[in-house]
Amino acid sequence: MQLFNFFRSGTSHRLRIALNLKGLPYEYRAVSLPREEHLAPDFRKLNPQGLVPALVHDGKVLIQTPAILEWLEERYPTPALLPTGAEDRARVRALAAVVGCDIHPLNNRRVLELLRKRLKCDEAVVNEWCETWIAAGFDALEALLAADPERGDFCFGRQPTLADVYLVPQVESARRFKVDIGRWPAIQAVDMACAQIDAFRRAAPSQQSDSL
């Protein structure tokens, strides 16, 4: 497998975690967003959207992180990132969607570049924008986590699931935008539990070859 990704991209971070959790080796292919390598013709041939990540497997190109994660779960089901029961799977998918659908899209690079360049917002306004949507999503997630009496150290149950794969990169992003994670003790505790797992540690932005 070849993973075309950027070290600080939250969607790329998710895939690195999932690949590590499943013990799947991959070739790290760095795509620099600041240098706009994702907009170059060669990368556009790989992914016409010009977005990272893209995963190449046996000559086939997979794009869109939710689709790739579902493909990984179907193709490499062990260890599972989704629980067995239909209701439990729906809950984990919903927790992941709070990040993937409601927080991240409003705070991704394309939106922030529009705020900075076209709308002439300064960094204080950009950070306020990011904190607004992070806080709205984290408030909901915190309530959902706190309301689950059977939850262990993670978002669901006693081992990492797809929900943790989504949450940890968003916590990393929140810290980058100077959001105080201590406001959400359950989320902070999940992040700390995941940080004890090698698959999460190796996936962190600071551990990637293009992070320097």
N, C-alpha and C positions, 0 to 999 in steps of 0.2 A: 504494500500500500504506500502511496505517496500522499502526504497531507500538505496541501498548499494553504498556508495560514500566516497570520501576523501575531507576534507574541502577546500583544496587548488587546487583541480582539476578543471580546467576550464569547462570541460564537465559536471562535477557534479554540479558546480555552475549554469550552464544554466538550468539544470533540477529543481533545488531548486527554481529559479526565476519563471519558468513556473508553477510549482505546486502551488506556493504562489499566483501568479497572478490569477490562476483559482480557488483559495480557496479550494484546495484539501489537506486534512490532510494526513500525511505519517509518518511512523516510520523511524527515522534516524538510519541507521546502518553504523557505521564507519568502513572503510577498510583502514588501514595504508599502504601507499605506501612506506615510508622509511623503515618500518619493513617487507616489501614485503609480506604483508598479501594477496595481490591480486594474488600472485603466489601459494598460499597454495592450496592443493588438494580440500578442501571443497569449496573454492571460484571458483576454476577451474570447478567444477561440475556445479556451477551456471552460469558461463560465461567462456567457453573454451578459449576465447581470453586472459583471465586474465587481463581484463581492467575494470575500473570503468567509469561510473556508471552502475548499473543494477537495474531495477525496477521490483519488484515482485507484481503481482496483481492477486488475485483469483487463486493462485497457478501457474500462468504462469509467466515465466521470460522474460522480455523485455530488449534487449541490443541495443547498438549503439544510441547515443543521437539524431541524426536526425530522426531515426525511432521512437524513443519514443516520441519525440516532435510532430511528425505527428500523432501518435496514440492518444496522449492527445487531439490534436486539433479535431480529428474525434470523439473521445469518449466523450469529454467534450467541446463542441464547444463554450460555453459562459463562460467568455468573450473571444472573438476571438483574436487570435494572428496573424491572417492573414486577410487582407482586402477582400472585396467581389469580385472585378473585377479581371479577369484573368491576365491582364497586371500588375495591382497593386500587385497581389500576386507574380507574377514573379519577380517584382522589390524587394519586401521584401525578397524573397528567395535568390535573387542574393546578396543583402547586407549581409545577414547571411552567405552565402557561401564564401564571401571574407575572413571572419574570420574562418569559419568551414573547408574550403577546402584549403585555401592558406596561412593562418598564423599559426593557431594552430598546424596542423600536423607536421610542421617543428620545432616547439618549444616545443613539448610535452616531457614528462619525458623520454621516451625510447630513443629519439634522443639525448637529453642532456646527458643521462647516457653514451651513446656510445661515444659522444664527450669527456666526462671527463675520462672515464675508458679505452676505447680501443684506442682512438686517443690521449690521454694524454694532452688534452687542459686544460689550466688553466681557472679560472673564468672570467678573462678579455676577453678571446677569446670566451667563452660561451656567455657572455653578448653581445659581438659584433655580434655574430651569431644571437641571438634572436632579437636584435635591427634592424638588416638588414631586416629580414622578417616582423617584426612588422611595420617598417617604410614603406616598400613597400606596404603592405596592407592598412595601415592607410592613406597613400597618396591618394590611389585610393578611399577609403571610403570618405575621406574629400572632394574630388572633386565631388563625387556623391551626397553627402549631400548638398554641396554648390550650386549645379546646380538645386536643386528642389525648385522652388519658392513657392510651396504650403505646404511645410513641416512646421510642428509646432515645438514643443520642442523636439520631438523624431526623430528617424531615418526616420520614415514615418508617415505622418499625425499628429494627435494630441492625440494619446494614444499609449502606448507601443505595439510593435509587436514582432514577432520572431526576427527581426533584432536587437532590443535592448537586447533581451534575449541573443543573441550571443555576442554583442559588449561589454556589461558591464564587463563580466568576462575577456575578452581580455584586456580591459583597466586595470583591476586589475593586470593581469599578466604583462602587460607592466611596470607598476609602480614597480613591484617586481624586474624587470630586469633593473631598473633605467633609463627607457626611459622617456624623458620629454614630457608629454601629451600636454603641452601648445603649442607645434608645430602644433597642429590640433585643432583650436578653435571650430569648429562645433562638433567634436567628444567630446571634453571636455565639451561643453554645454549639449550635450545629456546625458553624464554620470552624470552631476550635476542634470539634471532634473529627471533622474531615481533615484538618491539618495534621492529624496524627497518622494519616494513612499515606503510604508512599505514593500511591497512584495520584493522589491530589497534589502532594508536594512536588512531584516531578513535572506536573502539568502547569505549575504556576508561571506567570509571565516572567518573573525574575530568573527562572531556571532555563529559559530558552536561549538558543545560540544567537538570535538577533536582538536580544534585549539590551545589549551594550551600546 
